[in-house]
Structures are given as structure tokens and as C-alpha cells.
Amino acid sequence: MISIWGLLGVGLLALPLLWWLWRKSRLGEIVSSFATLPVERVEAGGWEFRLHRSGRGPDLILLHGIGADLYCWRWLIPLLNQNYRVLALDLPGFGQSSKPASVKYGLDEQVERLKSLLIELKINHFYLVGNSMGGNIALWYALKYPHQVLGSVVIAPAVATPAFLRASSQWLSLVSWPLSHFVHRRALRWAHLHTVRDKSRVDQERVEATWQTYHRNPGALRAFFAATESLTDPRLGQRLNEIKCRVLILWGTHDNLVPHVKRNSLEAALSLHESHLHEGGGHHLQEDEPAWVAQKIDSFIRQ
């Protein structure tokens, strides 16, 4: 018969194993949704795109922000592809899509590249969902090709970003080769942590994937710096009132990158808009609060 002290000893010995199992299951929630998201590669307009497609229904195109990739949507996709045909992609210059040197990554260029991909995939009418820089691209696409866009959902759009960012990035792009050799995992982890309120969303595999994209890859850094043009382009703010489709704007109160106080000027410029503020959400609301974001998108589309 085992004594109370024996049971206590067995329990103490089991604690490390129990902690490991809990930690494995917690990471499993993160890693499995990251690692098992199926991707494919498609050539369009002279560019190679890495993308994910799943689901059935109206087409929903997901556009990530600067420095991110399609995996920022990994928790949102399973909530959307039950009712929609979801397409998430690495925008040119990011993730594992093409990153040629000496090309522009502004709003006009990225919209045309996205259009070439959608033509290749025979997607003619769709909803656009964009976070940060992706929100800017979604709005610009809706302005240029209103007959294609059924509606736009923008999550913390980076409209009217200070112009000094573009000037700084132009100088940094000149030294992208040496900078690429000093890309550190700690710095990338710090950057990821500033996009979310829920810090558990940033695991080691996420950091490692970003490190592999930018470490000793000056082309990736040049693309990153060149893409700041899509954040600082003053034309977007000046022409928001020309957008004719409905726009859903989602913000988080704890966004460290694009303060939600900017939403007043954005809302004033958009005639057909709906806006929601999440108490506690960060810049990547789709990672912090995927269920909330999915519900808002679904409600917006079904109106």
C-alpha cells in the first residue's frame, strides 16, 4: 500500500512530465495551425506567388501587412472557409513569393501584381480583407477596380503613415546587404510581439520562419524597405472619398503600430463604411481575436 509520502513523491516526479505535456499541447495549438496550413505556388505576371486556398462560397482575398506573410491568417482561415472560398497569399516581396531586386513595391505595383494573380486564378468578383499595409492595398484596389471588389475589410489600415518612414527606408535599402547579416531572432521576436496583445501567439517556429526569410537575404530586406512606399503614399488619404464599395474598418484599442485614434479621419473620408473597435485587441486583430474578426466579416458580407 502506497503511503501519502509515496504519492507525494510520485507527484513531484511527474510534475516535469506534466509541464512538458502541457507545453507541448499549447505549442501544438500554435504550430499545428502554422505547419499544416497547405500552400501552393502559382506563376502569374512573371511573379511566383506562395498562396493558400480553401473553402467554398464567395471569394475572400486576404492581404497581410508589411513584414508579415500568409501565416498571419492561420487562425482566421478555419473560421472563414466554412462559408467562403479563402485565398491567402504572400504578397510580392514577402514570405516565399518572388523578391526581385530594383523593383517598386508601391500601391500601383502591388495592385497590378495582385490583379495578375486573380486573373490567372479566374477570380473576377471578390471581397478584399487587408491588415495594415494589406489594408492600404485593399483600399487602393477598390479605388482602381471598383467593378471587381464587392467590399473591403481593413484591419488597422496604415493610411497616412509619416513620410519620414519612406525617406529612412530608402537610405536603409542601400545597406540591405550588410544589414541582412545582422538580422537576429531576438529582434524579430520583439517585432512580432508588438503586433499582438496575446503574446502566446508568437512561438519559436513563427520567429524562425521570419528569420529564414530575412537572414542573409538582402533582396528580402530591400523589398521590405521599398514596400514602405505603400504606407506613405499620400494619394490614398486624398482619394478615399472616391471608393464606392462598402468598407468595414476593424481596430484594436491596444494597437502599438497604428493608433485607433486615426480612425476618425478615415471614417470621415469613406462614405459607405462600418467601423468596430475591439477592446484589448492589438495590431494583428486576426491573430489576437480571430473569432471576433470572423464574426464581423461574416456579418458585413451578409448585410
N, C-alpha and C positions, 0 to 999 in steps of 0.2 A: 504493500500500500504506500502510495507516494505521499510524503508529508507536505505541509504547506510551504516549507522551505524548498523542497524539491520542485514544487510547481513554480515558485517564485524564480528559482534558478533557471528552469526551462524557459520561463517567460522572458527573462533578461537575455538569455542566449538567443532567443527568437527575435528580439527587437531589431537587430541589424537586418535580418532577413525580411521582416515585415516592412521596414523602412524601404528596403531595396525594391520589394514588390510594389509598394505604393508609388514610389518614384518612377518605376518602370511603367506602371499603368498611367500615371499622369503624363509622362513624356509620350507614351503611346498615343494618347489622345491628340497630342500635337503632331508628332512625327508621322503617324499613320495617315492623317489627312493631308499632310505635306507630301509624303513619299508615294502614296498610292494614287494621287491625282493623275490620271492618264493624260499624256501630252502627245502631240504630233508636230511635224514640221511641214510647212506649206510654202512653196515658192510663189511670189506674186510681185509684179512690177520690178523685178530684178532684186528683190529682197527675200531673205529667208525668215519666216516667222515661226516661233515656237508658240503653240496655242493648245488650248483645251476646249473640247466641245462635248456637251452632254444635254440630255433632256429633250422635251418635245413641247411645241407651242410657239407663241410669238417669240421672235428673235430678240435676245438681250445681249448687248456687247459690253464687256467690262474692261475699262481702261484704268490702269494703275497710275500712281504718281511717280515723281522723279526719284530715281534710285531704287525703285521697287520692281516687282515683276508680277507675273500672273498668280503667284502663290499667295499674294496678299488677299486673294478672294477665296482661299481654300475652305473657310468655314461658311462662307455665304453661298457658294455654289450648290451644296447639297440641299439648301433651303429653297433655292430658286428653280433648280432643274426639274422639280416635280410638276411645275406648271409652265415652264418656259424653256426654249432652246437657248442654252447659255453658251456664249463664246468668250473666253478669257484669253488674252494674248500678252506676250512680251512685246511692248511697243519697240519699233526700230531704235537701236542704240542701247537697249536694256535687256536684262536677263540673258537668254541664249538666242535672241534674234540677231540679225546682221548689225554690225557696227563699223561700217567703212569709215576711213579717215577723210577729213576735209569735206564733209557734207554738213548741211544745216539740219537742225532738229527743231525748227520753229513750228508755229501753228500751221502755216500753209503746207509745209513739207510733210508734217506728220499726218495731217488730214488726207493729203493725196495718197500717202502710203497706205493708210487705213482703207481708203476707198478702193485702192487696187486689190487689197486682200478680200474685201467684201464682194467685189466683182468676181474674183476668182472662185469664191465660195458660193456664188449665186445668191447672195443675201441682198434683197432690194429694199425692204422696209423693216425698220428695227427701232428698238429703244436703246439709247446710249446711257451707260452708267459709268461715271468717272470720278476718281478720287484725286483731289489736289491738282497736279498737272493734268491728269487724265480728265478732270472736270473742265479745265480750260479747253482741252482738245474736243471734248464732247460739245461744249457750247459753240466753239468755232465751226465744227462740222455742221451743227444745226443751223448756223447762220449761212454757211455756204451752200448747203444742200438740203433746204427745208422740205423738199418733196420726198426725201428718204427717211427722215427722222420723225418717228411717231411721238416721241417725247424724250426728254433728257433728265437724268437724275444725277445731281452733282453733290459729292460729299466733300465738304471743306474745300471748295474750289479756290485755287491760288490766284485769284484775279487781283490786279493792281499791286503786285509784289514790287518792292522798291527797286528802282532801276540800277542802283549801285551793285546789286547782286549780279547783274549781267556783266557789268564792267569788270568786277572782280573775277568772275568766271572766265572771261576772255583772257585775262592775264594768267590764270591758273592753268588754262588749257595748253599754254606754251611750255609748261614744265610738267606735263602729264606723265612723261616717261619716267623721270626720277621719282615723282610722287607715287607712281604705281608700285614702286619697290618698297614703299614705306606704309602701305595700307595694312593696318593692324586690326586683328579681330576685336580687340577691346574697343577701338574707336567705332567699329561697325555695330557692335552690340549697343554701345551708347547711343548711336544714331537710331537704331531700331527701337530702343526703349523710349525714345522721345516721340515716337509715332503712336504709341498706345498708352492707355491708362492701366490696363491689365497686363502687368509685367510678365505674367506666366506665358503670355503669347509669344515671347521671344525666347526660343530654345537654342541650344547649341547648333543644331542642324541648320536652323534658319541663318544663323550668323555665318556658318561655314559655307553655305551656298552663296551668300553675298561676297564673302572673302574670295571664293574661287572666281567670281565674276570680275572683280576689280584688281586683285593682287597680280602684279606684273603684267597688267593688261592696259597699256596706255590708251588703246583705242576705246575701251570702255569708259575711262575717265574723261577723254576728250568728248565723247558723246554726252556724258553726264553734264559737263560744263556747257557744251553747246546747247543742250536742252533747256538751260535756264532762260533762253530766249522766249520759250513758250510760257514762261512765268511772268516775264516783264514786259511783254508786248502791250503797249498802251492801246492798240486798236480794239482789243477785246472789251475793255471797260467802256470805250467810247461808242461801241456798236451793239451793246447788249440789248438796247431797245428795239433792234431790228429782228431779234429772234422771235419767230412766230409760233413755234411749238410750245406746248406746256413744259414747265420746268419744275422739278422737285428739288429743293435745297435741304440738305441734311448737315447739321453741325453738332459738335460736341462741346460742352462747356469747359472741358479740360484739354482743349487743343493747344499744344505748345508751339505749333508751327504757323497756323493760320487762325488768328483770333476770331471768335464768332462775332465780335462787335462789328466786323466788316460786313455782316450780312445785311444791315440796314441799307447801305448804298447799293448792294447787289439787288436786293428785293425791289428797291425803288426803280431800278433800271429795267427790270423784267416785268412785262405787263401780265403775262399768264404764268403765275408761279404759285407754288405751295411750299411752305417752309416749316421745318420742325427742328427743335433744339433738344438734344439728349443731355440730361443732367448727369454728368460724370464721364461722358464719352471723350475719347481722345481724337487725334487727327485721323487715325485709321479706324473709323467707326465700324467698318465692315469686319474688322478683327476683334475689336472690343465688344461690340454688341450686334453680332450677325443676325440674331432673331429679330431684333428691333428694326434693323435696316431692311431685312427681307419683308417684314410686315408693311413697312412704309412704302416700299417699292411696289408690292403687290396691290396695296390699296390704291396707289396712284395710278397704276396701269388699268385697274378695273373700273375706275370712275367713268 
